[in-house]
């Protein structure tokens, strides 16, 4: 199985775990995105997870799986904040309210936000924590968590 197939299968698996409709998976090449080290994106208005082909062709399959879990968690967050989530995972009201606020003020790598500004958003911390937990549970692999958010990940 190549990384393209892993990306498609990984998003399906993550979506089943989260109890959400599987986002469409697409692949793209974009020099601006390569310069910003963007591996994948969740396009919330279209329910698409787009994978950077340049990145995809150069990484190990485990990195692809981490990204599948991370981006699928963003799809889950989008369903929660839009009151479309019907699954069994409970999200408290303050967290949902924070996600709504962060969505309207989202600091992405596209907007040249600093890594710290991007990483300190609760939506990113949640997606990183979810991906980290899923990699431990399903593959017995610990992912690298940036030091600036390590304490917040451990509390999730």
C-alpha positions in Angstrom: 0.0 0.0 0.0 1.5 3.4 -1.0 1.0 6.6 1.0 -1.9 7.7 -1.2 -3.8 4.6 -0.3 -2.8 5.0 3.3 -4.1 8.6 3.3 -7.5 7.5 1.9 -7.8 4.5 4.2 -6.5 6.4 7.3 -9.1 9.1 6.9 -11.8 6.4 6.6 -10.5 4.7 9.8 -10.2 8.0 11.7 -13.7 9.0 10.6 -15.2 5.7 11.8 -13.5 6.1 15.2 -14.8 9.6 15.5 -18.3 8.7 14.2 -18.3 11.3 11.4 -19.0 11.2 7.7 -15.7 10.5 5.9 -14.4 13.6 4.3 -13.4 13.5 0.7 -9.6 13.0 0.2 -7.8 14.9 -2.4 -4.1 15.4 -3.3 -2.4 18.6 -4.4 0.9 20.2 -5.3 1.5 23.8 -4.4 4.9 25.5 -4.1 3.6 28.1 -1.6 2.3 25.4 0.7 5.6 23.5 0.4 7.5 26.6 1.6 5.2 26.8 4.7 5.6 23.1 5.6 1.9 22.3 5.3 1.4 18.5 5.0 -2.4 18.5 4.7 -5.4 20.7 5.3 -9.1 20.3 6.2 -11.3 22.4 4.0 -14.3 22.8 6.3 -16.7 24.3 3.7 -16.2 21.4 1.4 -15.5 18.6 3.9 -12.3 17.8 2.1 -8.9 16.7 3.5 -6.2 17.7 1.0 -2.8 16.0 1.2 0.3 17.7 -0.1 1.7 15.3 -2.7 5.3 16.6 -2.3 5.2 15.8 1.4 3.3 12.5 0.9 5.9 11.1 -1.5 8.7 11.7 1.0 7.5 10.5 4.4 6.9 7.2 6.2 3.4 5.8 6.4 3.2 6.4 10.1 3.5 10.1 9.5 0.6 9.9 7.0 -1.5 8.1 9.7 -0.8 10.9 12.2 -1.9 13.4 9.7 -5.1 11.4 8.9 -6.0 11.4 12.6 -5.2 15.1 13.0 -7.1 16.3 10.0 -10.1 14.0 10.6 -10.3 15.5 14.1 -10.7 18.9 12.5 -13.6 17.4 10.5 -15.1 16.2 13.8 -14.6 19.6 15.4 -16.4 21.2 12.4 -19.4 18.8 12.8 -19.5 19.6 16.6 -19.5 23.4 16.2 -22.2 23.2 13.4 -24.4 20.9 15.6 -24.2 18.1 13.0 -22.3 15.6 15.2 -24.5 12.6 16.2 -21.8 10.3 17.6 -21.0 9.2 21.1 -18.0 11.5 21.9 -19.1 14.2 24.4 -17.7 17.7 24.0 -18.6 20.2 26.8 -20.2 23.5 26.0 -17.2 25.7 27.0 -15.0 23.7 24.6 -17.5 23.9 21.8 -17.8 27.7 22.4 -14.0 28.1 22.2 -13.9 26.1 19.0 -16.6 28.3 17.5 -14.6 31.4 18.5 -11.3 30.0 17.2 -12.9 29.0 13.9 -13.9 32.6 13.3 -10.4 33.8 14.3 -8.3 30.8 13.1 -4.6 31.4 12.9 -3.3 29.1 10.1 0.1 28.6 8.6 -1.4 30.1 5.4 -1.7 33.5 7.1 2.0 33.4 8.2 1.0 32.9 11.8 3.9 31.9 14.0 4.1 28.3 14.9 3.5 29.1 18.5 0.3 31.2 17.7 -0.9 28.3 15.5 -0.1 25.6 18.0 -1.6 27.3 21.0 -5.1 27.2 19.6 -7.4 24.8 21.4 -8.5 23.2 18.2 -4.9 22.4 17.2 -4.1 21.1 20.7 -7.2 18.9 20.5 -6.3 17.5 17.1 -2.7 16.9 18.2 -3.8 15.2 21.3 -6.2 13.0 19.4 -3.6 12.0 16.8 -1.1 11.3 19.6 -3.6 9.1 21.5 -4.6 7.2 18.4 -1.0 6.5 17.4 -0.4 5.1 20.9 -3.5 3.0 21.0 -3.4 1.6 17.5 0.3 1.5 16.6 2.1 1.8 20.0 4.0 4.8 18.6 4.6 8.0 20.5 4.4 11.1 18.4 6.6 14.1 19.0 4.7 16.9 20.7 6.1 20.4 20.6 7.4 21.5 24.0 5.3 24.6 24.1 2.1 22.6 24.2 3.3 19.4 25.9 1.6 20.2 29.2 -1.7 20.9 27.6 -1.6 17.6 25.6 -0.9 15.6 28.7 -4.0 17.2 30.4 -6.3 16.1 27.5 
